[in-house]
Amino acid sequence: MKRFSQHNSLVTLNEINITPLLDLAFVLLIIFIITRPMLEQQLPLQLPQNMGRPDSQNIDPRDVRRVEITTNGAYWLRGQRLSLAQLEGELVLAHRQDPKLIVYVAADKRTPWDPVMAVFDVCMRNKIPLAAKSAPAQHP
């Protein structure tokens, strides 16, 4: 009889009770479902006034090229309206002539993201440093 009872205790040790694991999984799922909408809410941020502006103490103004983007997605550089390809050519040429060149992107706050990201992409692809700011565009 003793031998039979030992065999029974070994059988019960081999089985894993998954009920507590399922309970834990459901509790975690409920927690994530409840907290996710709270994490997606917009944060009330107060950004510094000089955010995106090049530090004027360390940068020569002649090294800065200001690219302005209007609300309709038009690119302006030094008072000239350019296409994205023309803008890239101008910036690459200027960067070859002046390796300390910084592109300063100023876009109207109503400008769609696509034109702004296109300028960022041009600068990153050509390894040109950049700074950005949302500001009213000065061109029609």
C-alpha positions as CSV (number, residue, x, y, z in Angstrom):
1,M,0.0,0.0,0.0
2,K,2.8,2.4,0.8
3,R,4.1,1.9,-2.7
4,F,0.8,2.8,-4.3
5,S,0.4,6.0,-2.3
6,Q,4.0,7.1,-3.4
7,H,3.0,6.5,-7.0
8,N,-0.1,8.7,-6.6
9,S,1.9,11.6,-5.2
10,L,4.4,11.5,-8.1
11,V,1.6,11.6,-10.6
12,T,0.1,14.7,-9.1
13,L,3.5,16.4,-9.1
14,N,3.9,15.9,-12.8
15,E,0.7,17.8,-13.6
16,I,0.9,21.6,-13.7
17,N,-2.2,23.5,-12.6
18,I,-2.6,26.4,-15.2
19,T,-5.6,28.0,-13.6
20,P,-3.5,30.5,-11.6
21,L,-1.5,31.3,-14.8
22,L,-4.7,32.0,-16.7
23,D,-6.0,34.2,-13.9
24,L,-2.8,36.2,-14.0
25,A,-3.0,36.5,-17.8
26,F,-6.6,37.8,-17.7
27,V,-5.7,40.3,-14.9
28,L,-2.8,41.7,-16.9
29,L,-4.9,41.9,-20.0
30,I,-7.6,43.9,-18.2
31,I,-4.9,46.2,-16.7
32,F,-3.4,46.9,-20.2
33,I,-6.9,47.5,-21.7
34,I,-7.7,50.0,-19.0
35,T,-4.3,51.8,-19.0
36,R,-3.7,52.0,-22.8
37,P,-6.2,54.9,-23.4
38,M,-4.7,56.9,-20.6
39,L,-1.2,56.6,-22.2
40,E,-2.5,57.8,-25.6
41,Q,-3.8,61.1,-24.3
42,Q,-2.0,64.2,-25.5
43,L,0.4,65.6,-23.0
44,P,0.1,69.3,-22.1
45,L,3.7,70.3,-23.0
46,Q,5.1,73.8,-22.6
47,L,8.1,73.9,-25.0
48,P,10.9,76.5,-24.6
49,Q,10.6,79.6,-26.7
50,N,13.9,79.0,-28.5
51,M,13.2,75.3,-29.4
52,G,14.6,74.5,-32.8
53,R,16.6,77.7,-33.3
54,P,20.3,77.3,-33.9
55,D,22.4,78.5,-31.0
56,S,23.5,82.0,-32.3
57,Q,26.6,82.0,-30.1
58,N,28.3,79.0,-31.8
59,I,26.9,79.3,-35.4
60,D,27.8,81.8,-38.0
61,P,24.7,83.2,-39.7
62,R,26.3,82.6,-43.1
63,D,26.3,78.9,-42.4
64,V,22.5,78.7,-42.0
65,R,20.1,78.1,-44.9
66,R,16.5,78.8,-44.0
67,V,14.1,76.6,-45.8
68,E,10.5,77.9,-45.5
69,I,7.5,75.7,-46.2
70,T,4.1,77.3,-46.7
71,T,0.7,75.9,-45.8
72,N,0.3,74.5,-49.4
73,G,3.6,72.7,-49.2
74,A,5.7,75.1,-51.3
75,Y,9.4,75.3,-50.6
76,W,11.3,78.6,-50.4
77,L,15.0,79.1,-50.1
78,R,16.5,82.6,-50.1
79,G,13.4,84.1,-51.5
80,Q,13.1,81.6,-54.4
81,R,10.3,79.1,-54.8
82,L,11.9,75.6,-55.5
83,S,10.7,72.1,-56.1
84,L,11.9,69.4,-53.7
85,A,14.5,68.2,-56.3
86,Q,15.8,71.7,-56.8
87,L,15.9,72.3,-53.1
88,E,18.0,69.1,-52.6
89,G,20.4,70.2,-55.3
90,E,20.8,73.6,-53.8
91,L,21.4,72.2,-50.3
92,V,23.8,69.5,-51.4
93,L,25.8,72.1,-53.3
94,A,25.8,74.5,-50.4
95,H,26.9,71.7,-48.0
96,R,29.8,70.8,-50.3
97,Q,31.0,74.4,-50.3
98,D,30.4,74.8,-46.6
99,P,30.7,71.7,-44.4
100,K,29.4,73.6,-41.4
101,L,26.1,74.3,-43.1
102,I,22.9,74.0,-41.1
103,V,19.5,73.8,-42.6
104,Y,16.9,75.7,-40.6
105,V,13.4,74.5,-41.5
106,A,10.6,76.9,-40.8
107,A,7.1,75.7,-41.5
108,D,3.7,77.1,-40.9
109,K,1.9,75.3,-38.2
110,R,-0.9,74.4,-40.6
111,T,1.5,72.8,-43.1
112,P,1.0,69.1,-43.7
113,W,3.7,66.8,-42.4
114,D,4.6,65.4,-45.8
115,P,6.6,68.4,-47.1
116,V,8.3,68.9,-43.8
117,M,9.4,65.3,-43.5
118,A,10.6,65.4,-47.1
119,V,13.0,68.2,-46.2
120,F,14.1,66.2,-43.1
121,D,14.7,63.2,-45.4
122,V,16.7,65.2,-47.8
123,C,18.9,66.5,-45.0
124,M,19.3,63.1,-43.3
125,R,20.1,61.4,-46.6
126,N,22.8,63.9,-47.4
127,K,24.1,64.1,-43.8
128,I,23.2,67.8,-43.5
129,P,22.5,69.0,-39.9
130,L,19.2,70.7,-39.4
131,A,17.0,72.6,-37.0
132,A,13.3,73.1,-37.2
133,K,10.6,75.4,-36.0
134,S,6.9,75.8,-36.6
135,A,6.3,79.5,-37.5
136,P,4.0,81.4,-39.8
137,A,5.3,81.3,-43.4
138,Q,6.2,84.7,-44.9
139,H,5.5,83.8,-48.5
140,P,2.1,83.6,-50.3
